[in-house]
Amino acid sequence: MNEDKQKICKLLCAALKATRDQCKLKDILYVKYTEYEELATLYYEDGHKKDINVTDDSGIQTIKDILACI
């Protein structure tokens, strides 16, 4: 199965936005820049953003890495 990391990020974003801690989260954008660089970028209402390295992650590991960084 080929996992859609952008879809996973969008669904995770919706769940996180429903929480008190992450209610200011606007979006999570997944981008595969190269074979060796994949990032999930969290964007917040105040303009702050956070890049998270998700290179070679499975879908569940992408979620775990994002949760570990917030």
RARA-V142389 format. One record per residue. RES is the residue in one small letter. SS is DSSP state (hx for helix, st for strand, lp for the rest). BURIAL is # if it has 16 or more other ideal C-beta (glycine too) atoms within 10 Angstrom, else .. Layout:
BEGIN
<<RES/SS/BURIAL> <RES/SS/BURIAL>>
END
This chain:
BEGIN
<<m/lp/.> <n/lp/.> <e/lp/.> <d/lp/.> <k/hx/#> <q/hx/.> <k/hx/.> <i/hx/#> <c/hx/#> <k/hx/.> <l/hx/.> <l/hx/#> <c/hx/#> <a/hx/.> <a/hx/.> <l/hx/#> <k/hx/.> <a/lp/.> <t/lp/.> <r/lp/.> <d/lp/.> <q/lp/#> <c/lp/.> <k/lp/.> <l/st/#> <k/st/.> <d/st/.> <i/st/#> <l/st/#> <y/st/#> <v/st/.> <k/st/.> <y/st/.> <t/st/.> <e/lp/.> <y/lp/.> <e/st/.> <e/st/#> <l/st/.> <a/st/#> <t/st/.> <l/st/#> <y/st/#> <y/st/.> <e/lp/.> <d/lp/.> <g/lp/.> <h/lp/.> <k/st/.> <k/st/.> <d/st/.> <i/st/#> <n/st/.> <v/lp/#> <t/lp/.> <d/lp/.> <d/lp/#> <s/lp/.> <g/hx/#> <i/hx/.> <q/hx/.> <t/hx/#> <i/hx/#> <k/hx/.> <d/hx/.> <i/hx/#> <l/hx/.> <a/hx/.> <c/hx/.> <i/lp/.>>
END
